[in-house]
Amino acid sequence: MMGCSTHLIFSIIILMTSLVVISSAQLSPNFYATTCPSVKEIVYSTMRQAVINEARMGASILRLFFHDCFVQGCDGSILLVDTPTFTGEQGALPNKNSVRGFNVINTIKANVEAACRATVSCADILALAARDGVVLLGGPSWDVALGRRDSTTASLAEANTDIPPPFASLSTLITLFSNKGLSATDMTALSGGHTIGQARCISFRDHIYNDTDIDPDFAKLRQSTCPFSGGDDNLAPLDIQTPTFFDNKYYQNLLAKRGLLHSDQELFNGGSQDSLVRIYSYNAWAFTNDFVAAMIKMGNITPLTGMEGQIRLNCSVVNS
């Protein structure tokens, strides 16, 4: 009898331990409800001021989140700076002189730390800020699942190979997204994030000078500020119609062969995504619905949870 009771108690302990492990791996919008109930308001108010100061910042933070999730998962690894003993991801080809908004994330982190010390991860702050940037530019909102932990590592190599480049073909885009558990529909919807923000001349020069799947007048317009050589950092809006408003005009541009990047126009160039691009171009609800679903899905890419990683006190460096 004693043996049976002991076995039962042991089984219950094992079950409870398993439940704790399982629950710790689950993200939840209410993760900080008791430990830092003001975090969402702090992130939103700081992002609001950042977007007031520069509307482009909403797009920059969205892109920062995207580039973070595609390397090691959504773990804040992109925020880590290089040191004499540590190589981060900011020097990778897709990121160098390109990703921005680190100062905004650092400001948000400082504000959050003042309210709830050593509680909210930089990875979660970035996820919330990305959502808020979209909302502040007129886009949809969604519940951001929280509970990510911050990585203590980064991968320059993975950043160079896994982040979709602006010259990617449709098949390459589909493969790179599939590698992260994202479908072709997710890819086409997430690409709609290019309805806001700007791109550097170096990222679209080849498209406007050498590609044939581009409106000639649009190519000439972009060539006026992006010379054949030089001017690599000259900027142009990804969406020529409403570059600081989140809508479905990006897809209308693709129908008119006015995609700024080669990878943009690949979505509508006689391939498998043509029909979906057409739908998004006239059905804003379909686009935003799929965009939200894809953002939630992307935000769940291999997060660190439970006791994995750490809660960085400074988003730029690993805790000492």
N, C-alpha and C positions, 0 to 999 in steps of 0.2 A: 504493500500500500504506500509506504514511504517512498519507494522507488518510483511508483507511478506519479506521485505528487511532485517529486523532484523533477521528473521528466517533463511534466506539464508546465511547471514554473519555468524550466529552462526553455521550453518551446515558446512560451509567451514572451520571454525576454528576447529571444531571437527574432520573433515576429515584430516586436516593438522596435528593435534596433533596425530591422529592415525597413519599417515604415518611416523611421527618422531619416534613413539614407535616401529613400525614395522621395520623401517630401522635400529634403534639402536640395534635390536636383531639379525641383520644379520652380519656375519663375511665377511671380504673382504680382498683379498691379497693386496689391495691398501689402507688399512685403515690408514697407517702412511705416505702416499705419500707426504703430505704437512707438517705434524707435526713432523715427524722424518724420512726424506727420506733416511738417511744413515743407518737405523737400520739393514737391511738385510746384508749389507756389513760388519757392525761391528760384528754381530753374526757369520757370516761365517769366517771372518779372525781370530776371537778368537777361534772358534771351530777348525779351521785348525791347529793352533798352538798346541791346546790341543791334537789333534789326532797325530800330529807329535811327541809330547812328549810321548804319549802312545796310540797306535792304539786301544786298548780295550775301550778307552773313548767313541768312537763313539757308541759302543753297550751299554755302561753304561747310556748314555744320552737318548738313544732310550728307554731303559727299564724304566728310570725315568719318561719319558713322559707317557708310558703305565700305570705305577702304579698311576700316577697322575690322568689320565682320568677315571680310573676305580673306583675312590673314589670321590664322589661329582661332577664328571665331570672334564673337563680340566680347572682347576681354580688355579693351583699352590699351592694347599693345602699341597702337599707332601713336599714342600720346607720349611715349617714352623717348627722351632725347638721347643722342649719342654721348658717351663719356669715354674717357681713356680706356676703360675696361668693359664697356658695353656698346654694342652696335644695335641701334634701333631700326625702325622701318622708314623713318622720314627721309632718308637718303636714297630710297629705292626709286627707280626710274619713274613709276607712276605718281610718286609723291614729291620728289625733289622740286623745290621752287614752285610747287603747285598746291598741295593741300595747305589749308589755312584755317584759322579760327581757334588755334591753341590758346591764345590769350583769353578768348571768351570762355572756354572750358575752364581755364585756370581761375578766372574770376568767379564763375559759378561755384567751383569747388571751394574757394575761399569763403564764399557766402554760406555754403552748406556746412562747412566745417565750423563756422562760427555758431551755427544753430545746433549741430549734431556732430560732435567730434568723432572721427574714426568710425563712422557708421555707414555712410553711403559711398559706394564705389564710383570710381571715375567712369567705368564702363556703363553703369546705370545713368550717370549724369549725361553722358554722351547720347545714350538712347533717348532720354527724355528731351534733351535739347534739340535733337534731330526732328522729333515729332513737333515740338513747339515752333521750330523754324518754319516748317511747312504750314502750320496753322496760322502763324503770324503773316504769312504771305498769301492768305486766302484759301489754303488747301484744307483737306479733311483732317479730322482728329481721330485718334484711336487710343485704346487703353494700352499703355506700355507695361509689359510684364517686367518685373524687377526682381532683383536678387542675385545679379551677376557679381562676380568677384573680379578683381584686377589681376592681370598676369604679372609675373615677375620676369617674363622672357619676351622676346620679339623675334621676328624672322625676316631679315632682309631678303633672303633668297625666296621665300614664299611670297613676299610682297612683289617681287619682280616677276614671278611666274603666274600668280593666281588672280591678281587684279586685272580686269578686262581693259586692254589698251584701246585708245581711240581709233586705231587702224585695224581693229579686229574684224574678221569676216563674220557673217551670220552663224556659220557652223562653229566657229571658235567661240563666239559669245554663248551659244547654246551649251557647248561643252563646259565652259568655265562656270556657268551658272549651275549646270547639272552636277558638277563636282561638289557644289556646296548644298546640294539637296533642293535646288530651285528649278522650277520647270521653265519651259520656253515662254509660257504665259507670264510667269513671275518676272522673267527677264524683260519682256516687252513692257510690262507695267512699270517696273522699277526704272526702266530707261526714261519713262515719263517724268522722272525727277529732273530731267534736263529742260523742263518747262520753265525752270528758274536757273539763274546763275550765268556765269561767263566761262569762256575757255581761252587758253593762250594760243596765239598764232601758231606756235610750233606743233600744236596738237591737231590743227586742221589745215595746215598749209598744203600738204600733199593732196588732200581732198579737193580744195578749191582750184588747184593748178593742174592736176593730173587725172582726176576722176571724170567719168562721162555721165554718171548718174546724178547730175547736179544742174539746177536751173542756171543758164548762162548769166543772166542778169544778177542773180544772187552771188554767183562766183565773182563777178566783177566788183560787186559791192564789197565783198569781204576782202578781195585783193587790194582794195584802196587803202586798207589799214593793216594788211598783212602782206608785206612784200615777199618776193620770191626768195630773198635772202635777207637776214637781219630782222629785227623787230620781233624776236621770238616771244617776248612777254606781252606784246600788244594784245588787248582783250577784245572779244566780240561776244555778244549775247548768244547763248545756246538756243533761245527762242526769240526769233526776230520780232515777233508780235508783242508779247507781254512778258518781258524778261524778269520782272519782279512780281509777277502774279502767278500763283499756282493754278493752272487750268489745263485744258486739253489742246491748246493751240500747237503744242509741240508736234502732235500727230498730224494736224492740218498742214504744218510745214513740211512734213515728210511726204505727204501726198503731192505737194507742189515741188518736190525735190529741193527743198530748202533746209535739209538737215545739215547742221554745221560740221559735225564730225563724220568721218567715213563710217564709223560704227553706228551712228544714228541712222544714216540713210540705208544701211544694210537691212534695217527692219522693214523697209518698204522698197524692195528692189527685185520683185519677181520671185520672192521666196516664201517660206512657210508662214511668215508672220504678217504678210500683206493684208489678209482678211481681218485680223485682229486690229491692226493699225487703222484700217478703215472704220471699224466699229468704234474705236476710241476717239477717232476724229470727229464723230458726230454725236457720240453718246458719252457725255462727261461723267454720268453716273457709273457707267460700266468701267471706265478708266479708274475713277477714284475708289470704287469698290475693290477692284483687283489690286490697285496700288496699296491700299491699306492691308489687304490680306498678305501681299508679298512682303511688306515692311515688317509685319508681325512675324512672318515665317523667317525672314532674314535675321531678325533680332534674336531668334532662337538658335542660331548656328553655334553649336558647341560652346555654350557659356561655361565659365568656371562657377561652381556653386558650392554650398556647404562650407567645408574647411579648405577648399582648393584656393590657390592664389592668396591674395591679401586685399585689404582695403587700404589703398595708397593714401597717404596724408597729403602728398603732392603728386598731381597727376603726371608730372614730367619725369619723375624718378621713382625707382623702387625704394620701399622703406628700408632704412639702414638698420 
